Amino acid sequence: MEDKTLKPGDRDYVGALASGLTVLQSFDAEHQRMTLSEVAARADMDRAKARRFLLTLHALGYVRRNGRYFELTPRVLQLGYAYQASNRYRAVIQQYLEDITADLGESSSLAVLDGQDVVYVVRSAARHRLMAISLSVGTRLPAAYTSMGRILLAQLPDDELEQFLSRVEVHRHTPASVDSVAGLRKAILQGREQGYCIVDQELDLGLRSAAVPVFAGDGELLGAINISTNAARVDMETLTNSYLPRLQQVAERVRETTR
C-alpha cells in the first residue's frame, strides 16, 4: 500500500468516520458539556448530521446525554491509551521528566507535532501554575509559538517546513510574539542550527521555556522535551545556562537508554 495521505473525495476516504472524529474533537476543556446546537457549530456541520453522530457515539458508549446536554464518557480514554501503550519509550521519558521536576521544581513535558499543533503526550507538572489554561496529556498548543513546536519544526525537511509556513496563522498572542512568517522561519532555522529553541513569553505573558528534540537510539524522533517556567522567577541566563543543559543531558540519556 502506498504511504500517501488521502483527501476528502478520494475513493478510500471515509467521510463518516472523519465527521465522527470531528464531533469527538469538538469537546475540550472549555467545552465539556454542550447542546446539540453547540456541537454542530463547533464541528461545522448541520444539526441533523451532528445529531446522528452524537446518538451513534452515545450508543457506542463514548458520549453520555443529560437532558439537552452531551458530554464525553471515560470510555474515550481508551482511544488515548492505545497511543500511550504503543509508545514503548513513554515510561522511560516520564521518569526523566519527573526527576527534572523534583530537582528544579519546574514543569517538564514531552510533545509531538500534529499538524499546526504540538500535543502533550507525557507531562510532569510542578505545583505552581504557569498558564491561564491547564496543561495535561492531550493538550494542544500552536506549534509556532511553543519551544517544543519550533524545535520539532526544525527537524522537518525543508519542503515540509515550507508547507507548514505556507499554512500557518501568525497571531500576536503577546507583545513579544513573532508577528511574521519570515520571523517565524528565522526562529525555527536558528533552532535547527543550535539544536534547541527558547520561547520567551510569546504565547502567554510570564511563560518562558526551552526545548530540545529527543531521539531513540536508532535515530527515531520521539518528540521534544521542555522545561517551562515563570519569567518572574527564572531569568534567561538561568534558563539557558542551567536548565537547557539539563534538558540536553536527559535527551542524551534517552538516546542511550533506548539503544
Contacts in CASP RR format, 6 or more apart in sequence:
PFRMAT RR
TARGET T0000
AUTHOR 0000-0000-0000
METHOD contacts of the structure
MODEL  1
MEDKTLKPGDRDYVGALASGLTVLQSFDAEHQRMTLSEVAARADMDRAKA
RRFLLTLHALGYVRRNGRYFELTPRVLQLGYAYQASNRYRAVIQQYLEDI
TADLGESSSLAVLDGQDVVYVVRSAARHRLMAISLSVGTRLPAAYTSMGR
ILLAQLPDDELEQFLSRVEVHRHTPASVDSVAGLRKAILQGREQGYCIVD
QELDLGLRSAAVPVFAGDGELLGAINISTNAARVDMETLTNSYLPRLQQV
AERVRETTR
6 12 0 8 1.000
6 13 0 8 1.000
7 13 0 8 1.000
8 15 0 8 1.000
8 18 0 8 1.000
19 43 0 8 1.000
19 45 0 8 1.000
19 49 0 8 1.000
19 53 0 8 1.000
20 53 0 8 1.000
20 56 0 8 1.000
20 57 0 8 1.000
22 43 0 8 1.000
22 44 0 8 1.000
22 45 0 8 1.000
23 39 0 8 1.000
23 43 0 8 1.000
23 45 0 8 1.000
23 50 0 8 1.000
23 53 0 8 1.000
23 54 0 8 1.000
23 57 0 8 1.000
24 57 0 8 1.000
24 62 0 8 1.000
24 72 0 8 1.000
24 76 0 8 1.000
26 34 0 8 1.000
26 39 0 8 1.000
26 42 0 8 1.000
26 43 0 8 1.000
27 34 0 8 1.000
27 71 0 8 1.000
27 72 0 8 1.000
29 133 0 8 1.000
29 134 0 8 1.000
29 139 0 8 1.000
31 38 0 8 1.000
31 42 0 8 1.000
32 71 0 8 1.000
32 72 0 8 1.000
33 66 0 8 1.000
33 69 0 8 1.000
33 70 0 8 1.000
33 71 0 8 1.000
34 42 0 8 1.000
34 69 0 8 1.000
34 70 0 8 1.000
34 71 0 8 1.000
35 68 0 8 1.000
35 69 0 8 1.000
35 70 0 8 1.000
36 47 0 8 1.000
36 50 0 8 1.000
36 51 0 8 1.000
36 54 0 8 1.000
36 68 0 8 1.000
36 70 0 8 1.000
37 47 0 8 1.000
39 50 0 8 1.000
39 54 0 8 1.000
39 70 0 8 1.000
40 46 0 8 1.000
40 47 0 8 1.000
40 49 0 8 1.000
40 50 0 8 1.000
40 51 0 8 1.000
43 50 0 8 1.000
43 53 0 8 1.000
54 63 0 8 1.000
54 65 0 8 1.000
54 70 0 8 1.000
57 63 0 8 1.000
58 64 0 8 1.000
58 65 0 8 1.000
58 70 0 8 1.000
60 75 0 8 1.000
61 73 0 8 1.000
61 75 0 8 1.000
62 72 0 8 1.000
62 73 0 8 1.000
62 75 0 8 1.000
62 76 0 8 1.000
63 70 0 8 1.000
63 71 0 8 1.000
63 72 0 8 1.000
63 73 0 8 1.000
64 70 0 8 1.000
64 71 0 8 1.000
64 72 0 8 1.000
64 73 0 8 1.000
83 121 0 8 1.000
84 90 0 8 1.000
84 121 0 8 1.000
84 137 0 8 1.000
87 121 0 8 1.000
89 216 0 8 1.000
89 222 0 8 1.000
89 254 0 8 1.000
89 258 0 8 1.000
90 110 0 8 1.000
90 121 0 8 1.000
90 122 0 8 1.000
92 254 0 8 1.000
92 257 0 8 1.000
92 258 0 8 1.000
93 110 0 8 1.000
93 122 0 8 1.000
93 214 0 8 1.000
93 222 0 8 1.000
93 225 0 8 1.000
93 254 0 8 1.000
94 122 0 8 1.000
94 124 0 8 1.000
96 225 0 8 1.000
96 250 0 8 1.000
96 253 0 8 1.000
96 254 0 8 1.000
97 108 0 8 1.000
97 109 0 8 1.000
97 110 0 8 1.000
97 122 0 8 1.000
97 123 0 8 1.000
97 124 0 8 1.000
97 225 0 8 1.000
97 250 0 8 1.000
98 124 0 8 1.000
99 250 0 8 1.000
100 106 0 8 1.000
100 108 0 8 1.000
100 124 0 8 1.000
100 227 0 8 1.000
100 246 0 8 1.000
100 247 0 8 1.000
100 250 0 8 1.000
101 107 0 8 1.000
101 108 0 8 1.000
101 124 0 8 1.000
101 125 0 8 1.000
101 126 0 8 1.000
103 246 0 8 1.000
104 227 0 8 1.000
104 243 0 8 1.000
104 246 0 8 1.000
105 126 0 8 1.000
106 126 0 8 1.000
106 227 0 8 1.000
106 228 0 8 1.000
106 229 0 8 1.000
106 234 0 8 1.000
106 243 0 8 1.000
107 123 0 8 1.000
107 124 0 8 1.000
107 125 0 8 1.000
107 126 0 8 1.000
107 130 0 8 1.000
107 135 0 8 1.000
107 227 0 8 1.000
107 228 0 8 1.000
107 229 0 8 1.000
108 123 0 8 1.000
108 124 0 8 1.000
108 225 0 8 1.000
108 226 0 8 1.000
108 227 0 8 1.000
108 228 0 8 1.000
108 247 0 8 1.000
109 120 0 8 1.000
109 122 0 8 1.000
109 123 0 8 1.000
109 124 0 8 1.000
109 135 0 8 1.000
109 148 0 8 1.000
109 225 0 8 1.000
109 226 0 8 1.000
109 228 0 8 1.000
110 120 0 8 1.000
110 121 0 8 1.000
110 122 0 8 1.000
110 123 0 8 1.000
110 214 0 8 1.000
110 222 0 8 1.000
110 223 0 8 1.000
110 224 0 8 1.000
110 225 0 8 1.000
111 118 0 8 1.000
111 119 0 8 1.000
111 120 0 8 1.000
111 121 0 8 1.000
111 141 0 8 1.000
111 146 0 8 1.000
111 148 0 8 1.000
111 149 0 8 1.000
111 152 0 8 1.000
111 223 0 8 1.000
111 224 0 8 1.000
111 226 0 8 1.000
112 118 0 8 1.000
112 119 0 8 1.000
112 121 0 8 1.000
112 152 0 8 1.000
112 222 0 8 1.000
112 223 0 8 1.000
112 224 0 8 1.000
113 119 0 8 1.000
113 143 0 8 1.000
113 149 0 8 1.000
113 152 0 8 1.000
113 153 0 8 1.000
113 223 0 8 1.000
114 140 0 8 1.000
115 143 0 8 1.000
115 164 0 8 1.000
116 142 0 8 1.000
116 143 0 8 1.000
116 144 0 8 1.000
116 164 0 8 1.000
116 167 0 8 1.000
116 168 0 8 1.000
116 169 0 8 1.000
117 140 0 8 1.000
117 141 0 8 1.000
117 142 0 8 1.000
117 143 0 8 1.000
118 140 0 8 1.000
118 141 0 8 1.000
118 142 0 8 1.000
118 143 0 8 1.000
118 146 0 8 1.000
118 148 0 8 1.000
118 149 0 8 1.000
118 152 0 8 1.000
118 224 0 8 1.000
119 138 0 8 1.000
119 139 0 8 1.000
119 140 0 8 1.000
120 135 0 8 1.000
120 136 0 8 1.000
120 137 0 8 1.000
120 138 0 8 1.000
120 139 0 8 1.000
120 140 0 8 1.000
120 141 0 8 1.000
121 137 0 8 1.000
121 138 0 8 1.000
122 137 0 8 1.000
123 135 0 8 1.000
123 136 0 8 1.000
123 137 0 8 1.000
125 135 0 8 1.000
125 136 0 8 1.000
128 230 0 8 1.000
130 204 0 8 1.000
130 206 0 8 1.000
130 207 0 8 1.000
130 228 0 8 1.000
130 229 0 8 1.000
130 230 0 8 1.000
131 203 0 8 1.000
131 204 0 8 1.000
131 207 0 8 1.000
132 204 0 8 1.000
133 139 0 8 1.000
141 203 0 8 1.000
142 169 0 8 1.000
142 171 0 8 1.000
142 203 0 8 1.000
143 149 0 8 1.000
143 150 0 8 1.000
143 152 0 8 1.000
143 153 0 8 1.000
143 164 0 8 1.000
144 150 0 8 1.000
144 153 0 8 1.000
144 168 0 8 1.000
144 169 0 8 1.000
144 170 0 8 1.000
144 178 0 8 1.000
144 184 0 8 1.000
145 171 0 8 1.000
145 173 0 8 1.000
145 177 0 8 1.000
145 178 0 8 1.000
145 199 0 8 1.000
145 202 0 8 1.000
145 203 0 8 1.000
146 199 0 8 1.000
146 203 0 8 1.000
146 209 0 8 1.000
146 211 0 8 1.000
146 226 0 8 1.000
147 197 0 8 1.000
147 198 0 8 1.000
147 199 0 8 1.000
147 209 0 8 1.000
147 210 0 8 1.000
147 211 0 8 1.000
147 224 0 8 1.000
147 226 0 8 1.000
147 228 0 8 1.000
148 197 0 8 1.000
148 209 0 8 1.000
148 211 0 8 1.000
148 223 0 8 1.000
148 224 0 8 1.000
148 225 0 8 1.000
148 226 0 8 1.000
149 197 0 8 1.000
149 211 0 8 1.000
149 224 0 8 1.000
150 187 0 8 1.000
150 188 0 8 1.000
150 191 0 8 1.000
150 197 0 8 1.000
150 199 0 8 1.000
150 211 0 8 1.000
151 191 0 8 1.000
151 195 0 8 1.000
151 196 0 8 1.000
151 197 0 8 1.000
151 211 0 8 1.000
151 212 0 8 1.000
151 213 0 8 1.000
151 224 0 8 1.000
152 213 0 8 1.000
152 221 0 8 1.000
152 223 0 8 1.000
152 224 0 8 1.000
153 161 0 8 1.000
153 164 0 8 1.000
153 188 0 8 1.000
154 161 0 8 1.000
154 188 0 8 1.000
154 189 0 8 1.000
154 191 0 8 1.000
154 192 0 8 1.000
154 195 0 8 1.000
154 197 0 8 1.000
154 213 0 8 1.000
155 192 0 8 1.000
155 213 0 8 1.000
155 221 0 8 1.000
156 164 0 8 1.000
161 185 0 8 1.000
161 188 0 8 1.000
165 181 0 8 1.000
165 184 0 8 1.000
165 185 0 8 1.000
168 181 0 8 1.000
168 184 0 8 1.000
170 178 0 8 1.000
170 179 0 8 1.000
170 180 0 8 1.000
170 181 0 8 1.000
170 184 0 8 1.000
171 177 0 8 1.000
172 179 0 8 1.000
173 202 0 8 1.000
173 203 0 8 1.000
173 204 0 8 1.000
174 201 0 8 1.000
174 202 0 8 1.000
174 203 0 8 1.000
174 204 0 8 1.000
174 205 0 8 1.000
176 200 0 8 1.000
176 201 0 8 1.000
176 202 0 8 1.000
177 202 0 8 1.000
177 203 0 8 1.000
178 184 0 8 1.000
178 187 0 8 1.000
178 202 0 8 1.000
187 197 0 8 1.000
188 197 0 8 1.000
190 197 0 8 1.000
191 197 0 8 1.000
195 212 0 8 1.000
195 213 0 8 1.000
196 210 0 8 1.000
196 211 0 8 1.000
196 212 0 8 1.000
196 244 0 8 1.000
196 247 0 8 1.000
196 248 0 8 1.000
197 210 0 8 1.000
197 211 0 8 1.000
198 208 0 8 1.000
198 209 0 8 1.000
198 210 0 8 1.000
198 211 0 8 1.000
198 236 0 8 1.000
198 239 0 8 1.000
198 240 0 8 1.000
198 244 0 8 1.000
199 208 0 8 1.000
199 209 0 8 1.000
199 211 0 8 1.000
200 208 0 8 1.000
200 231 0 8 1.000
200 236 0 8 1.000
201 207 0 8 1.000
201 208 0 8 1.000
201 231 0 8 1.000
206 230 0 8 1.000
206 231 0 8 1.000
206 232 0 8 1.000
207 228 0 8 1.000
207 229 0 8 1.000
207 230 0 8 1.000
207 231 0 8 1.000
208 228 0 8 1.000
208 229 0 8 1.000
208 230 0 8 1.000
208 231 0 8 1.000
208 234 0 8 1.000
208 236 0 8 1.000
208 239 0 8 1.000
209 226 0 8 1.000
209 227 0 8 1.000
209 228 0 8 1.000
209 229 0 8 1.000
209 239 0 8 1.000
210 226 0 8 1.000
210 227 0 8 1.000
210 239 0 8 1.000
210 240 0 8 1.000
210 243 0 8 1.000
210 244 0 8 1.000
210 247 0 8 1.000
211 224 0 8 1.000
211 225 0 8 1.000
211 226 0 8 1.000
211 247 0 8 1.000
212 224 0 8 1.000
212 225 0 8 1.000
212 226 0 8 1.000
212 244 0 8 1.000
212 247 0 8 1.000
212 248 0 8 1.000
212 251 0 8 1.000
213 221 0 8 1.000
213 223 0 8 1.000
213 224 0 8 1.000
213 251 0 8 1.000
214 221 0 8 1.000
214 222 0 8 1.000
214 223 0 8 1.000
214 224 0 8 1.000
214 225 0 8 1.000
214 250 0 8 1.000
214 251 0 8 1.000
214 254 0 8 1.000
214 255 0 8 1.000
215 221 0 8 1.000
215 222 0 8 1.000
215 251 0 8 1.000
215 254 0 8 1.000
215 255 0 8 1.000
216 222 0 8 1.000
216 254 0 8 1.000
216 255 0 8 1.000
216 258 0 8 1.000
217 255 0 8 1.000
217 256 0 8 1.000
217 258 0 8 1.000
217 259 0 8 1.000
218 258 0 8 1.000
218 259 0 8 1.000
219 255 0 8 1.000
222 254 0 8 1.000
225 247 0 8 1.000
225 250 0 8 1.000
225 251 0 8 1.000
226 247 0 8 1.000
227 239 0 8 1.000
227 243 0 8 1.000
227 244 0 8 1.000
227 246 0 8 1.000
227 247 0 8 1.000
229 239 0 8 1.000
229 243 0 8 1.000
234 243 0 8 1.000
END
